[in-house]
Amino acid sequence: MVTWIAVTGLAASMAWAASVVPPVPLEWGAGPLTVDALPRVTYVAHRGGAREVPENSMSGLMATYARGTAQVLDFDTRLLRDGTVVVMHDETLNRTTYLGGAVRGLDRREWQGVRLRPRAALPGSWRSERPPTVAEVLDRFGGRIVLTLEAKDPRSVGPLARLIRARGLARSVFVNSNDPEVARRVHGLGLLSQLWRSARQLRTDRPERWRSYVDLLDVDHRARDQDLLRAVRSGIPRVWAHTVLTSAQRDRALALGCDGIITDAPGRLARAAQRGARPWRA
């Protein structure tokens, strides 16, 4: 059952975001953009860049893509009761929409009535909009920029694999989980597996055990130096640090060998880099 919450003070429409025409990437003529095109240090817009745009929204993803401050767009996924995979972080609608209740209680038709509630603290003006389905995001951005999606529900791995493979995006999309067994399953389906770990988990993790099936290790930047170094030296091809908000956090992660920065504020970090942020020193 979905509980209605009163709608007050809708943000003004951000019409320009809806009309943005994404630039054509260099690889586009040769086929979809893949992970092979990522730079030595990669910037990832977490939930689309949740400190700068409405999280997990189509307009937010479009704006971040158009700004060009991240090479990867990240979003979260959940499963509706009819098997439709949608873009949403929480189990419930309460925090980010004008509705309440469990996401899994809706079907695709009911999903059409959900409207996101942009945070008042966000810069700029944003309209209320329906959160997208995963298929819509893949159709909009697939092959134009690398994507990472977190499978909040392990049961969604099969449907996600079908959506990704049907579009020829197996080398363009990372599927993320906190569970090594889910990562193993993702790898077995021929997809790129991403495994995220908290600072607490990294204290006892032995990441080298996962190198045969984890393509990307997503580590908490708050972990101890020795834990981040162990991750970097594990043999896993990519190690990216989350969720980074400041230049100092970024510089420490890079100095310890991480080759990717997952951030809610890709624009802010890009501006700091252009100004020449001071390097972190141990």
C-alpha positions, 0 to 999 in steps of 0.5 A: 500500500502506498501512502500519499504525502502532501505535495508542497512547494514544487521546484521550478522546472529545469527546462534546459536539462531536458533539452540537453543534447549529449555530446558524441564521445570519441568512441561512438563511431566505432561502437559503444564507449567501454571501460577501456576508454576510462582515463588513468584517474576516473571520476564517478558521479555517485547517484548522479552527483547527489550534492549537485543534482537530484539523486537518481533522477533522469534530469540529474544524470543528464545535467552531470553528463552534459557538464562533463565533470565525471567519466562514469555515472552511478545510480541505484536499482530496485525491483518492483513487484512485477519484475520491473527494475527501477532507479531508486536507492531506498527500500521506501519512497518516503525520503526522496518522493512525494509518496510513502511505502515500499518500492517493491509494493508497486508495479510498472503502472503505479510507478508512473505516478511516483514523483521525486522531491528535489532537496531544497538545498540543491543548487539551482532549480529542479522540477519534480519528475518520475524516477526512471526505470533502468531500461530508460537510463540504459537507453539514454546513456548506454554506450555514451558514458560508462555506467555503474549500477548497484543491485540493491536486490540480489534477485534483480541480477538476472533481469539486469543482465538481460537488460545490459546484454540486450543492448550490447553493454556488457563492457560498458556497465559495472554491476555493484553489490556489497556481497562477494557472492553476488559479485561472483554471480555477476561475473559468471553472467559475463558482466563487469562486477563491482564490489563495495566494502565499508571501512569496517569490512576492509579491516578483515577483508582479503581482497586478493581472494576476489581478484578472479571475479571482481573487476572493480573494488569500491573501497571506503575512503575512511579506511586505514592506510594499510587497508587501502594499500592492501586493496590496491595491491590485491591484483583487482584491476580497478580500485575506486574510493567512495564517497569522497567530498573534499580535495583532501579526501581525494588526494589521500585516496590517490596517493595511496594508489586508488585510481578512481574517485566516487563522489557526490560532488563531481563539479566541486572536485573538478573545480578544485582540481583546476585550481590546483589542489595541494597534494596529500602527504602521508 
